Amino acid sequence: MKRRQFVKRTTQASVAVSMLGFAACKSDKKNDKVENEIINDETSLFFKMSLAEWSLHRTLFDKKMDHLDFAAKSRSFGFDGVEYVNGFFKDKAKDMSYLKEMKLRANAEGQQNVLIMIDGEGALANVDIKKRMEAIENHYKWVEAAHFLGCHAIRVNLAGGIDKKEAVKASVDSLNKLSEFAKGSNINILVENHGGFSSNGEWMQEVFSEVKNENCGTLPDFGNFCITKDKDRNCIEAYDRYKGMQELLPFAKAVSAKSYDFNEAGDDTKIDYYKIMKMVKDSGYKGFVGVEYEGNIKSEEEGIQLTRDLLTRVGKQLS
């Protein structure tokens, strides 16, 4: 073979090998991209997870953990946000140095301050206008505290009602006044199904059909559908939780994933998480879902982990 022919054929062969290698690399990159997309699809959820402070209420009440360490504890479980309970810092609503420390610690742990759950500040469904106004004004300091912390909402209770119709009127009045005040702070006023009339989905729908302000909504809780309890706190009148969730979700600006106990498969023994989370997704909700373990059989830490894992598993199935 002449030298010129040898060089030409060698060059052609080299180009062919190079093109083959380029195609192989391109194919590998394409496969990597597809694999990465599958992995990302499996690990992405349509919601974010936060930790409700009530999940650790026994630990906090027993003084085994300080409220200021809550953000660090939430991060240790892998959550993105924290939901505070005002009872654990009730005298600090106007203590700016304390609130600043809370904010600094949350930021240091990479936690988003999501909301504050408010209890013990008066009955917002009370027909007595004087007592109701006192309750409304008691919430003002928590609106301001939530604004300073960077939360998007406070959770309130519609308690104090005796007659259903009168309680609707009183609740609408309270929510309109309180949410009007909260507008300037860019804070949402959210009502949780939390016993009494508020655990009746139809009653709540009636209330929210008359509420005027857009910064007012619901915080549907998977578990709080007991309307009446006896003296031993056993539920004697309950509302259908799935019907209730369906009725509350159109107004939802936060969601609470209550849990009690778990079977060997890691499912809650009382609540069908897949059924409820499908409702949550179908409603178009994409915000935080707060883990709120309230069981007594598992430890608080184990209950939090099991609830987190159950939400993640169900979220992946739905995503």
N, C-alpha and C positions, 0 to 999 in steps of 0.2 A: 504494500500500500504506500502510495506517495505521501510525503509529509503533509501536503496541503489537504488531502482527503482525510488523513488521520486527525488533524486539528479540527476540521469541520465537523467530523462525526463525534469527536470527543466533546466539542462545544455543544452540539445538539443534545448529546446524552446528559451533559451537565445541566443544561437548561431544563430538560425533562425531569431530572431528579429534583432540581430546585422547585419547579412548579408543583411536583408531587408533594414535596415537603411543605410548601406554602399552603397547598390545599389541606394537608393533614393538620397543620397548625391552625388554619382557619376553622377546620372542623372541630378541633379540640376546643378552641375559643368559643365556638358556637355552643358546643356541649356544656362547657363550663358556665356559659351565660344561662342556658336553660336550667342547669342544675342549681345555679344560684337563685334563679327566679323561683324554682320549686321550693328551695329551702326558705327563701324570704316569704313565700306565700304561706308556708306551713307555720312560720314563727310569727307572722303578723296577725294582729287582732283588729277587729273593727271598733274596739274600745280601749281605753287606758284603765289601769287599775290603781286604786288608792286604798289606804288602810284606814278604817274607822277606829278612832281611839277607844270606843266602847269595847272593842275586841279584847282589850287589855284592862278592863275595869277592875277585875279582882286584884291584879298585880298593882295597879295604881292605888286602889283603896287600901291595900295592905302595906303601902309605902315601900314596896319592893322596887319601884321605878318612879322616877320623877317625871312630871309632865314635860319638862324641858328636854328630856331624852327621847321623847316620842318620835321625833323626826329621824333620829339615828336608828331607832328600832325598826321603823318602817323601811328605811333603806336596806337594813340587814336582811329583810325578807324579799327584797327586790322590787318594791313598789315605787311608783313614780310620784305619788301624791299622798297628802295626809288630810284627814277629816277630823277636826278637833271637836271635843265635847266641852261646853262652857263650864260644866260642873267641876272640872279638874283645874280650872284657873278662874273661878267665879269672881274673886275679889280683884282681878287684874285687868278688867275690861278697859279701864282708863289709865293703867300704869304703863306709860309709854316706854320706860326703860325695859320693863319685862316683855312687852310686845316686841320691842326691837330685838331682844335676845332670842325670842321665838323665831322671828324672821331670819335672823343671822344663822341660826342653827339649821333651819330648813334649807336655806340657800347653800350652806356648807355641805349638806348631805345630798344636794341635788333633788330635793323634794319640792313639789309644787303645793302651796297652801291652797286647798280646794274649797273648804267651807268650814263653818262652825255650827254645830248642833246646839240649839238653845233650849234649855229646860228651866223651869222654876221662875219664870218672869211674868207670870200672870195668865189669865184665861182669855184668849182672844175671841172665843165664841160666846162669852158672857153677854147676856142681854142688858145688863146694867152698864149704861154708857160711861159712868164715872170709873167703875172698875176696869172696863174695857180700855178706856183711854190711858189709864195708869199702866196697864199691861203693854199697850202699844208703845208708850214712851219708855218703858223699861227696856224695850228691844233696841232703842236708838243707839245706845252705847255699843251694842254688839255689831250693829251695822257699821259703825265707825271703826271698831276694832278689826272687823273683817276687811274693810277697805285698806287699812294700814298694812295688814298682813299680806295683802295681795290675793285674798280669796275672791271667788266669784259669787258667793252666796252665804246666807245663813239659813238654817233649817228651823222652822217654828212649828208649834202645835196648835191645833184648833180645838182646845179643851174648854169646858165650862158650859156647854150647851145642854139644855134640858128638853125643850121642844124642837123637833127637827127643823121646821120651817123658820122659827125664830132664830135658831142657831145658824141657819144659812145666811140670813140677813146680817146678823152680828159678825159672822166670819168675813163676809164680803166687805163690810164696812172696815173691819180691822185690816184686812189684806190691802185694800185700796189705799188706806191712809199710810200704812207702813211701807208699802212698795213705792208710794209717791215720795216719801221721805228718803228712801234708799236710792232713788233714781240719780240723785246728785253724786252719790258715791259709787255708782256703777255696780251696785250689789243686787242680786236676785233674792227675792223672798220665796222660800220653798216650803211647802207643807208636806209632811210625811204622814202616811197612814200609821197612826200611833195610838190606836185605841179609841173607844167611843164612836161618835158619828164619823170621824175621819177614817175609820177602817171599813166604812161602807162606800164602795166605789161609786154607786149611783148618787149618793149624797155629795161626794166630792165633785162629781161631774156637774151637779147642780150649782155648787159654789163657784167653780171655775168658769162656768158658762156666763157668769155675771161679773167676774173680776175684769177690770178695765186695763190695768197696766201690764205691759209685756214683760216686765221684769219680775213677774210673779208666776210661779209654777208649782209643780209637784216634785217630790222625791219618793218615788215608789219603792217600798221595801218589800222584799220577797216574803217576809214572814209575818209582818204585823197586821194580820187580818182578824184578830180577836176583838169583837165589839164590846162584849161584856164578860167580866170575870166574877167569880164568887169571892167570898171573904178569904179563901185560901189561895186566891189568885189562879184558880183553875178556870180555863175558858169554858163558858156555858153558852155563848152565842158567837159564832164565827161566820165570816163572809168568805165566799169562794175565792181563794187566792188568785187563780188564773183569770177569772172574770174581773176581779179587782185590778190586777195588773193591766189588763187590756183597757180598762176604763181610765186608769191613771196615766198611762204612758203618753197619750197625746199631749199632755201638759208638762212632761218630764224635762227637767233641766239638770237632774242628777239621779242616780240609781243606787240602791243599797242592796248588796247581795248578802242577805241574812243566811246563816247556816246554823245547824244544831248538832247533828251527829252524822256519822258516816259508816257505810257498809264496807266490806272487804274490797269492793271494786272502786272505792273512793267517791261514791255518789252520796249525796245527802239523803238521809232516810225519810225526810218529810217533804222535800221539795224537788220537783223535776226541773233541774237547772237547764237542761236542753230546751224544754218547752218554754220556759220563761225567757231565756236568753234569745230564743228565736223571735219571741214577741218584741223584745228590746230591739233587735236588729231590724225587724220588719217595720218598726215604728220610725226608723231613720235616726235613732239616737246613736251618737258616736263619742260621747264624752266619757267622763270617769265613771267606773263602777266600783263602789266602795265595798271592800270585804269587811263584814261585820259578823264575826263568830260569836254566838251566844250560847253555845252548848256547855254542859257540865261534865260530860264523860271524858272527853279529850282535854288535855291541858290547853291553855289559851294559845300558846305558841304552836302546838301541833294542830289545833283547830284552824288557826290562821293559814298555816302552810297547806292543809288539806283543802281549804276553801279556795285559796289561790290556785292550787293545782287543778282543781275541778273547773274553775272558771277558765283557766288557760286551755284545758283539754276541750271543753265545750266551745270556747271561742275559736279554736283552730278548726273544729268540725264545721262551724258555721261560716268561717271565713274562706 
